[in-house]
Amino acid sequence: MSDRPITDPAGRVDVATATGAAGGPVSSSTHRREVDGQAQAMDRMYRLTRHVYDVTRRYYLLGRDRLLTKVVTTASTATLEVGCGTARNLVKLARRPEPGTLYGLDASHEMLETAAASIARHHVPASGHPPIVLRQGLAEQLDPRRMFGRDAPFDTIFFSYCLSMVPTWPGAIEAAMASLRPGGTLLIVDFWDQKELPRPFAAALKRWLSLFHVHYRPEVHEALTELGRSGRADVSFESVARRYAYIATVRV
Ligand SMILES: C[S@@+](CC[C@H](N)C(=O)[O-])C[C@H]1O[C@@H](n2cnc3c(N)ncnc32)[C@H](O)[C@@H]1O
C-alpha cells in the first residue's frame, strides 16, 4: 500500500492514506497488517475492473440515485461516503448548488486513483466550494479526526453497496454511528432478498451476482433492524425494485 498522497493539478482532490493523513500512524504493526490485507484484497479485486466499473455497475447497483436524494446538503454540511469506489456518487452530490464538504473513504488505493481522476475530469467546483477529500482506510476504523482532520462529526454518512463486502461490518456500522452528530443520518443501500421477484429470475440473478462476489447479507439487514428495535436509532427501510435492494435510513 502506498503512502503517497495524490493531488490533482488544480489541487482540488486530495487522496492520502489514512495512516499518512492528518495525524500519523494508526497503531500497531498487527493492526497495520490487517489494514493492508483488506486493502490489498480490494486492490486485487478492482485493479482491472475499476476501468469499466461505472459503465458495468450502473445496471445492477440499483437504488444509488434514490439514496442520493435522501442526502441533505447545505453550504455547511459534511457528508461522507464510506467505500466510495470510483466517486460516482460524490461527483453527483458535488454538482448540487450547495454540496457542502464531501469526503470519501475507501480501502482500495486502486479505486481511489480512479476516483481522483474522475473527480478531476467531471467536477469543477464553483468558486468557494470546498474540495472533495478522499482517504484510503477501512470503514471499521473510521475516525473523523485522524483520517480527515475533522474535529466535528459528520451530518450524513452513507454506504452504497459497500457494507455487504466488509467482513467486519458490525465494526463499520459502529464506527459510522460514532462519527455522526446527534440527529445525523446514516444511509445504506445494498442487496436485499429479492423475495418479490419471480423465483427463477431471482435464482438466476443470484448466480450472476455471485460472479462479481456480491450477495445479500441478511445479518446486516437484521443488525440494522435491531438498532431500531433497541431504541438506539430510528430505522426505516424501503424496497428498491421488488426487494432487489433496500435503502435503510438510520437517524441517530
Ligand atoms: C461495490 S463497490 C461500491 C462503490 C461505490 N460505493 C458505488 O456505489 O459505486 C464497494 C467499495 O467498497 C470498498 N470497500 C470494501 N471493503 C471496505 C472497507 N473495509 N473499508 C472501506 N472500503 C471498503 C471497495 O474497495 C469498493 O470500492
The ligand as an SDF file (V2000), in Angstrom:
LIG
                    3D

 27 29  0  0  0  0  0  0  0  0999 V2000
  -19.2330   -2.4160   -4.7620 C   0  0  0  0  0  0  0  0  0  0  0  0
  -18.1050   -1.0780   -4.5130 S   0  0  0  0  0  0  0  0  0  0  0  0
  -19.2350    0.3080   -4.4010 C   0  0  0  0  0  0  0  0  0  0  0  0
  -18.5800    1.6160   -4.7660 C   0  0  0  0  0  0  0  0  0  0  0  0
  -19.4910    2.8540   -4.6230 C   0  0  0  0  0  0  0  0  0  0  0  0
  -19.9600    2.9870   -3.2850 N   0  0  0  0  0  0  0  0  0  0  0  0
  -20.6430    2.8130   -5.5920 C   0  0  0  0  0  0  0  0  0  0  0  0
  -21.8050    2.8840   -5.1670 O   0  0  0  0  0  0  0  0  0  0  0  0
  -20.3940    2.7680   -6.8110 O   0  0  0  0  0  0  0  0  0  0  0  0
  -17.5810   -1.3060   -2.8520 C   0  0  0  0  0  0  0  0  0  0  0  0
  -16.4210   -0.4370   -2.4250 C   0  0  0  0  0  0  0  0  0  0  0  0
  -16.1960   -0.6660   -1.0250 O   0  0  0  0  0  0  0  0  0  0  0  0
  -14.7870   -0.6660   -0.8040 C   0  0  0  0  0  0  0  0  0  0  0  0
  -14.5190   -1.4100    0.4480 N   0  0  0  0  0  0  0  0  0  0  0  0
  -14.6060   -2.7420    0.6480 C   0  0  0  0  0  0  0  0  0  0  0  0
  -14.2890   -3.0400    1.9230 N   0  0  0  0  0  0  0  0  0  0  0  0
  -14.0090   -1.8540    2.5380 C   0  0  0  0  0  0  0  0  0  0  0  0
  -13.6320   -1.4930    3.8620 C   0  0  0  0  0  0  0  0  0  0  0  0
  -13.4680   -2.4070    4.8210 N   0  0  0  0  0  0  0  0  0  0  0  0
  -13.4340   -0.1780    4.1390 N   0  0  0  0  0  0  0  0  0  0  0  0
  -13.5900    0.7630    3.1690 C   0  0  0  0  0  0  0  0  0  0  0  0
  -13.9290    0.4740    1.9080 N   0  0  0  0  0  0  0  0  0  0  0  0
  -14.1520   -0.8130    1.5920 C   0  0  0  0  0  0  0  0  0  0  0  0
  -14.2100   -1.3290   -2.0370 C   0  0  0  0  0  0  0  0  0  0  0  0
  -12.8290   -1.0520   -2.1900 O   0  0  0  0  0  0  0  0  0  0  0  0
  -15.0960   -0.7320   -3.1220 C   0  0  0  0  0  0  0  0  0  0  0  0
  -14.5540    0.4510   -3.6490 O   0  0  0  0  0  0  0  0  0  0  0  0
  1  2  1  0
  2  3  1  0
  2 10  1  0
  3  4  1  0
  4  5  1  0
  5  6  1  0
  5  7  1  0
  7  8  2  0
  7  9  1  0
 10 11  1  0
 11 12  1  0
 11 26  1  0
 12 13  1  0
 13 14  1  0
 13 24  1  0
 14 15  1  0
 14 23  1  0
 15 16  2  0
 16 17  1  0
 17 18  1  0
 17 23  2  0
 18 19  1  0
 18 20  2  0
 20 21  1  0
 21 22  2  0
 22 23  1  0
 24 25  1  0
 24 26  1  0
 26 27  1  0
M  CHG  2   2   1   9  -1
M  END
$$$$
